[in-house]
Amino acid sequence: MGETIPIAVPRKGRPLESVLERFARRLDVTELADEISSTLRHEKALTKGNLDSDEENVYHRLADYSTVSEPTEPEYTLVRDDRAGKPRRIVFDSVTVPIDGIDGVPEGTNVQLVGREEPFRALRTHEFALGFDSADLVLEEVVELRPEPLDRIADVNARIDPAESDVRVVTGLGDTVYHTLMATPNVAPSGSAIDRSFLETYDGPLCIEPRYERLVRAVLGTRTLEGIDFRYPENGREEEAAIAETGLGVYLTVTGSTAREHGLLLGEQLFPSETVLLETTPEVTETAEAVRALLNGPDLETKLAVET
């Protein structure tokens, strides 16, 4: 009888899809990954009111999606969505994936993906040896604040106090969205570099989301933030609009198109908001170590091409 390694994963959204893509490429489970992703996209559209369903009862849909008697088929669960009215939303719960027959992995090994609202915190309490979550949460909770800036995923572990947490970053998944510095032309005139050097000479307000304050302090470094006063968007206010009113801010953006609509100039990409593979180091068994190496190694197609 082989060992089953539970892995904490996000319940929904871009981070979960990135994890499923990684498993599809490493373990040749593309059909399973696509099934879970498409189901959750469909449910998201229903929750947002962008789609009508033939089956209005969310419990009936949940029963249709889930196969409780077969662990290798996905199960789903319900959570309260944070939108107005707090509707119930179907999210990922769990699935077991056999990985027998892969070099370096003990015979009979399975991995069980287990949905968690905050996988990183589940690893911090030693519930899991392995998991996936946003690098942002690591910065928000356990990375030390230092005078020097932090701008790479690879440097995160060096900022984690071993007495504070046993969780470490193994690798990023490449689903990168950047925390970006942006400013209005009156604060940063044409030709000015909107970067950390600019901030070092700047005294005044900087608009950020309140929950990102510690992250911004870590990314920019406490020395850079001397003379800077944090401002926060009013409840319900669009972040880019609040930054435009303040004149300077940091915002998580993909293309910056909305920022430009508010007359903002895009500056330095400060830190990648990326889904990362995490480990709780004391909990990593020999089998978990083999699974970690598999998830951190080459894609299956690449590996097969090299072997042949």
Secondary structure, 3 states (H helix, E strand, C coil): CCCEEEEEEECCHHHHHHHHHHHHHHHCCHHHHHHHHHHHHHHHHHHCCCCCCCCCCHHHHHHHHCCCCCCCCCEEEEEECCCCCCCEEEEEEEEEEECCCCCCCCCCCEEEEEEECCHHHHHHCCCCCEEEEEHHHHHHHCECCCCCCCCCHHHCHHHECCCCCCEEEEEECCCCEEEEEEECCCCCCCCCCCCHHHHHCCCEEEECCHHHHHHHHHHHCCCCCCCEEEECCCCCCCHHHHHHHHCEEEEEECCCHHHHHCCCEEEEEEEEECEEEEEEHHHCCHHHHHHHHHHCCCCHHHHHHHHC
